[in-house]
Amino acid sequence: MKLLLFTLAIILSSCAHHRDVRPSAKGVHLVRFNTEDKSQGYSNAIAQARHFCEQEKGNAYVVKEGYKYVGDMDEKTYKNTKTASKIASGVGGAAFAFGGEKESNAGGILGLGGGIANSVAGQGYQYSMKFKCK
C-alpha cells in the first residue's frame, strides 16, 4: 500500500512541473499563479519555466515579471490578517504543545483560529513571468 501511494505521488508530482505555464506560438511564454506574498513567486515560476524549456532543449530567460494584488479585501487589511494569523498559529501551537491542560486547550483554539484566518485571507497576489526558451 505504501509503495502504491509513493508511486502515485511521484506520478502526480511529475505532471505538475510546469502546470502554470501558458505556452505561446510567438515564443514568449507566460507563467501565472496566485501566491500569499511577494516573496514566493519567482522561485516557483523560474522552476516551472526551466522545466518547460528543458523539454524544448533550451534555457529559460526572463523577459518580464511582476506582482499584482488581487485579494478580496484591501491590501493593508490582507497583510495585517496574514501577519495576525501567523502569530496566532505560532503562539497557539506553542501553548498547545508546551502548556498545561488549560493552556493546551486555549492554544489549540488560538492555533485553529489563526489557520482559519489565514485560509479566509487566501492568496492575495498574482505573480506573472514572461520568458523565452533559447
C-alpha positions in Angstrom: 0.0 0.0 0.0 2.8 2.4 0.9 4.6 1.6 -2.4 1.4 2.3 -4.3 0.9 5.7 -2.6 4.5 6.6 -3.2 4.3 5.7 -6.8 1.1 7.7 -7.2 2.7 10.7 -5.6 5.7 10.5 -7.9 3.4 10.3 -11.0 1.2 13.2 -9.9 4.1 15.4 -9.0 5.9 14.7 -12.3 2.8 16.0 -14.2 2.9 19.3 -12.2 6.4 20.6 -13.1 5.1 23.4 -15.3 1.3 23.4 -14.6 1.1 27.2 -14.6 3.0 27.8 -17.9 0.9 29.1 -20.8 2.9 28.4 -24.0 2.8 30.9 -26.8 3.3 30.3 -30.5 5.3 33.6 -30.7 8.0 32.3 -28.3 7.3 34.4 -25.3 5.7 32.1 -22.8 3.8 33.1 -19.6 3.8 31.6 -16.0 1.0 33.0 -13.9 -0.3 31.9 -10.4 -1.6 33.2 -7.1 0.6 33.4 -4.1 0.4 34.6 -0.4 3.1 37.2 -0.6 5.6 38.9 -2.8 8.5 36.7 -1.8 7.2 33.4 -3.1 6.6 33.9 -6.8 10.0 34.0 -8.6 11.5 30.7 -7.4 8.3 28.8 -8.2 7.9 30.5 -11.6 11.6 30.1 -12.7 11.5 26.4 -11.8 8.4 25.9 -14.0 10.0 27.9 -16.8 13.2 25.9 -16.6 11.4 22.6 -16.7 9.3 23.8 -19.7 12.4 25.0 -21.6 14.3 21.7 -20.8 11.6 19.9 -22.8 12.3 22.4 -25.6 16.0 21.7 -25.3 16.8 25.2 -24.2 17.3 27.5 -21.2 14.7 29.9 -19.7 15.3 33.6 -19.9 13.1 36.1 -18.1 11.6 38.8 -20.3 9.3 40.5 -17.7 7.9 39.7 -14.2 5.6 41.4 -11.7 3.1 41.1 -8.9 -0.5 42.4 -8.8 -2.7 42.4 -5.7 -5.9 40.5 -6.5 -7.3 39.9 -3.0 -10.9 40.4 -1.9 -10.1 42.8 0.9 -7.9 45.9 0.7 -4.2 45.2 0.6 -3.4 46.6 4.0 -6.1 44.5 5.7 -4.9 41.5 3.8 -1.3 41.9 5.1 -2.5 42.5 8.6 -4.7 39.4 8.5 -1.8 37.3 7.2 0.5 38.6 10.0 -2.0 38.1 12.7 -2.9 34.6 11.5 0.7 33.5 11.5 1.2 34.9 15.0 -1.9 33.2 16.3 -0.9 29.9 14.8 2.6 30.1 16.2 1.6 31.1 19.7 -1.3 28.7 19.7 0.8 25.9 18.6 3.4 26.6 21.3 0.8 26.8 24.0 -0.8 23.6 22.8 2.5 21.7 22.8 4.1 23.1 26.0 1.3 24.3 28.2 -0.7 22.6 30.8 -4.2 21.3 30.2 -5.9 24.7 30.1 -3.2 26.3 28.1 -3.2 23.4 25.6 -6.9 23.8 25.1 -6.6 27.6 24.6 -3.6 27.2 22.4 -5.4 24.7 20.2 -8.3 27.1 19.8 -6.0 30.0 19.1 -4.0 28.0 16.5 -7.1 26.8 14.8 -8.4 30.4 14.6 -5.1 31.5 13.1 -5.3 28.8 10.5 -8.9 29.7 9.6 -8.0 33.4 9.3 -5.1 32.5 7.0 -7.4 30.4 4.9 -10.0 33.1 4.6 -7.5 35.7 3.5 -6.3 33.3 0.7 -3.6 34.0 -1.8 -3.8 37.8 -2.4 -1.1 38.3 -5.0 -0.9 37.2 -8.6 2.6 36.6 -9.9 3.3 36.7 -13.7 6.5 36.0 -15.5 7.1 36.2 -19.3 10.0 34.1 -20.5 11.7 32.8 -23.6 13.5 29.5 -24.2 16.8 29.7 -26.0 
